[in-house]
Amino acid sequence: MLTLVICIDRDDDLGVKAGVFGPVIGREANLDAAIKLASADPEDSDLNTIFGGINVYDSLKAEKRDVEIVSITGYKMLGILADRKISEQLERIIEELKPDRAILVSDGAEDESVLPIIQSRIKVDSVHRIIVKQHENLESTYYIIKQAFNDPKISHTFFMPLGLAFMIYAISLYANHPEVAVIAITAAIGIYMLFRGTGLDDSFNEFKSSMMKSLHGGKIVFVMYLAAIILSIIGTIQGGVELWNYYNQEIMVGYLILLMGYINASIWWYVIAGLLINAGRIIDMRLVNEKIGRYWSHPFFIIASGILFWAGSTYILVISEAMEQYPILGSGNMFLFMTVSGAIIIAVIGAWISAKSPRPQT
């Protein structure tokens, strides 16, 4: 019965600092990885995690247990990408070693957040947390705080909203409108918290990582990404202008009408941006002779979604008298029926292509 000692490095310090890529399997390989990490950064807490895992491994070996030790790495920006890499490496290890149970070794709650991922794939008998002993005096406390602020994971979370608040307040004072500072600071911090809380920062990091990979790989999709960003900015500005125009009309305008005006004016810019990104991916896959598969169906779903948003916003604007007439058909019911039917037909074609196409190569 094989017991697997799993050391977690969720932010991939092994790869970033020591050039060791996970998974690291075996006592000798982990000892070598720990030495390389110690040479690169002797203060890294993941160093203690690996040595702690080796200590657990040696203890079980002394008891004549069947045991193996592995170190699994994530991604430096944490979030979804880190957990996905940990899942992929864990599945590879389970398939190769066929362990029956596991012991998790970590240096804190951040690494232990992947415990549900591990428990969904293998039985976990114990969680062993490595705590570094420190002298409890003023000097060591100052050092710990200083090191924490030097950590990008902590500094980005702490300094970003604080710096944003100070900058907005300074601009308000310079413009002789300090009363605006409270509103602006509250709004800015609120947007930042929503951005982090809804996971948009993970999506942004994934998008940035995808752009950098396409740039370094010399792929067409990088140019398409830039074009899509420019078109999205244009669409956002045009939607904002249209929103302002509706706001200044002499009719009764509510939040719904303003939102519909924004969507109606900007949706096709976003659709074209999505089509460009998909076209870039298809071109790159064709150039390297990869199977395009279900990517052929994506344009159909993008266009169908665009038609639905455009038709729905147009219908609401016309019946609320914010827009004079329907752009295609004079009858509202006929306009709505024809556009929705067209969107459904396009979506069905996309679904049929998706069902008939093999999955693209990864």
Secondary structure, DSSP 4 states (H G I P E B T S, - for coil): --EEEEEEETT-HHHHHH---SPEESHHHHHHHHHHHHHH-TT-HHHHHHHHHHHHHHHHHHTT--EEEEEEE--TT-HHHHHHHHHHHHHHHHHHH--SEEEEEESSHHHHTTHHHHHTTSEEEEEEE-------SHHHHHHHHHHHHHSHHHHHHHHHHHHHHHHHHHHHHHTT-THHHHHHHHHHHHHHHHHHHTTHHHHHHHHHHHHHHHHHTT-HHHHHHHHHHHHHHHHHHHHHHHHHHHHTSSS---HHHHHHHHHHHHHHHHHHHHHHHHHHHHHHHHHTT---GGGGTHHHHHHHHHHHHHHHHHHHHHHTTSSSS-SS-S-HHHHHHHHHHHHHHHHHHHHHHHHHSPPPP-
